[in-house]
């Protein structure tokens, strides 16, 4: 039950923050009506696996498709393979909506709610499991020019509601860099 309440509270807060974007009273000129972009990047992560006291360290990749003025889709893969206690590893494969908030200077804050699955190798790889996962979070990208961006911080809280006989709540932070493949 706490997972459902936390997820509902986060979604409510997320939708309230997303509605803070300034209202547009005028119709956008034809040249600005559709502003899609595709960015791809990589990052390094450190996560608390919520299973053992050691932090897991790893890398990952992400793709951001901006469909319409800050509303888009993010897909990410994260492989937390190092620093694990007795060979414990976690991998995440998530996709979902992402909303960019009003930017300031070269900073672009965003929020995201992702769903998918995660896999986990247990102690000494005696067993492996695949679990449904929900990731909620946000962060800030800094523009480094026309095509490059620095993902200064990306915080993510995950919920694995059906982890064995309980639930699991890994969380962590990532940082990386991305390249704009196309802009329209």
C-alpha positions in Angstrom: 0.0 0.0 0.0 2.8 2.6 0.7 4.0 2.1 -2.9 0.6 3.0 -4.3 0.3 6.1 -2.1 3.8 7.2 -2.9 3.3 6.7 -6.6 -0.1 8.6 -6.5 1.5 11.5 -4.5 4.4 11.7 -7.0 2.2 11.6 -10.0 0.0 14.3 -8.5 3.0 16.5 -7.7 4.5 15.8 -11.1 1.3 16.9 -12.9 1.0 20.0 -10.7 4.6 21.0 -11.6 4.0 20.3 -15.2 1.0 22.7 -15.3 3.2 25.5 -14.1 4.5 26.1 -17.6 3.4 29.5 -18.9 0.1 29.5 -20.8 0.4 30.3 -24.5 -2.3 32.8 -25.6 -1.2 33.0 -29.2 -0.9 30.4 -31.9 2.7 29.4 -32.6 4.0 30.4 -36.0 4.2 27.5 -38.5 8.0 27.4 -38.2 7.7 26.7 -34.5 4.7 24.4 -34.4 6.6 21.1 -34.4 9.9 21.2 -32.6 11.0 17.5 -32.3 14.6 16.5 -31.3 16.4 13.3 -30.7 19.2 13.1 -28.2 21.3 10.0 -27.3 23.8 9.8 -24.5 25.6 7.9 -21.8 26.1 8.2 -18.1 27.7 6.9 -15.0 25.5 5.9 -12.0 25.8 5.1 -8.3 22.7 3.4 -6.7 21.6 2.1 -3.4 20.2 -1.3 -4.3 18.0 -1.6 -1.2 19.1 -5.2 -0.8 22.7 -4.9 0.6 24.5 -2.0 2.3 27.0 -1.6 -0.6 26.3 1.0 -3.3 26.3 -0.4 -6.9 28.2 1.5 -9.6 27.8 1.3 -13.3 27.1 2.9 -16.6 24.2 3.3 -18.9 22.7 4.8 -22.1 19.6 6.9 -22.8 17.6 8.3 -25.7 15.4 11.3 -25.4 12.8 12.0 -28.1 11.3 15.4 -27.6 7.9 15.3 -29.4 6.4 18.7 -28.8 7.8 21.7 -26.8 9.3 19.8 -23.9 7.0 16.8 -23.8 8.6 13.6 -24.9 9.8 10.1 -24.2 12.9 8.8 -22.5 14.3 5.3 -22.7 17.2 4.2 -20.6 19.3 1.1 -19.9 21.5 1.0 -16.8 24.0 -1.7 -15.9 25.1 -1.6 -12.2 27.9 -4.2 -12.3 30.7 -2.9 -10.0 31.2 -2.7 -6.3 28.5 -5.2 -5.6 28.5 -7.3 -2.5 29.3 -10.9 -3.3 28.5 -10.5 -7.0 25.2 -8.8 -6.7 24.2 -6.8 -9.8 21.2 -4.9 -11.0 20.2 -3.9 -14.6 17.3 -1.6 -15.5 15.5 -1.2 -18.8 12.9 1.6 -18.5 10.9 3.8 -20.9 8.2 6.5 -20.3 7.2 10.2 -20.5 9.5 13.0 -19.8 8.6 16.7 -19.4 11.1 19.5 -19.6 10.3 22.5 -17.5 11.1 26.2 -18.2 14.8 26.5 -18.9 17.0 29.2 -17.4 20.4 30.2 -18.6 21.8 27.0 -20.1 20.0 24.7 -17.6 17.0 22.6 -18.6 15.3 20.9 -15.6 13.0 17.9 -16.3 10.9 15.2 -14.6 10.2 11.7 -15.7 8.1 8.6 -14.9 9.5 5.4 -16.5 8.3 1.9 -16.5 9.8 -1.4 -17.5 11.8 -4.2 -15.9 14.9 -4.8 -13.9 17.1 -7.9 -13.5 19.1 -8.8 -10.5 21.9 -11.3 -10.0 21.9 -12.5 -6.4 24.9 -13.6 -4.2 27.6 -15.3 -6.2 25.2 -15.5 -9.2 23.4 -18.5 -7.6 20.1 -17.0 -8.9 18.8 -14.4 -11.2 15.4 -12.6 -11.2 13.5 -10.3 -13.5 11.1 -7.8 -11.9 8.7 -5.1 -13.0 10.0 -1.7 -12.2 8.7 1.9 -12.0 11.2 4.7 -12.0 10.4 8.3 -11.0 12.8 11.2 -11.0 14.2 14.2 -12.6 17.3 16.2 -13.2 19.0 19.0 -15.1 20.7 19.1 -18.4 23.2 21.9 -19.2 23.7 22.9 -22.8 27.3 22.8 -24.0 26.5 24.1 -27.5 24.1 23.4 -30.3 24.5 19.6 -30.3 26.1 18.6 -26.9 24.5 18.6 -23.4 25.9 17.7 -20.0 23.5 15.7 -17.8 24.6 17.4 -14.6 22.4 15.4 -12.3 19.7 12.8 -12.8 18.0 11.4 -9.6 15.9 8.3 -9.9 13.8 6.5 -7.3 12.6 3.0 -8.4 9.9 0.7 -7.1 10.0 -3.0 -7.7 6.5 -3.9 -6.3 6.8 -7.7 -6.7 10.3 -8.4 -5.5 10.2 -12.0 -4.2 7.8 -11.8 -1.3 8.2 -8.1 -0.7 9.1 -4.9 -2.6 12.4 -3.2 -3.3 13.1 0.5 -3.7 16.5 1.2 -5.2 17.5 4.8 -5.7 20.5 6.7 -7.1 22.1 9.4 -9.1 23.6 9.6 -12.5 25.6 12.0 -14.6 26.6 12.0 -18.2 26.7 13.6 -21.7 24.5 13.5 -24.7 24.6 14.4 -28.4 21.6 15.8 -30.4 21.2 13.5 -33.4 18.6 15.6 -35.1 16.5 18.7 -34.5 13.4 19.7 -36.4 
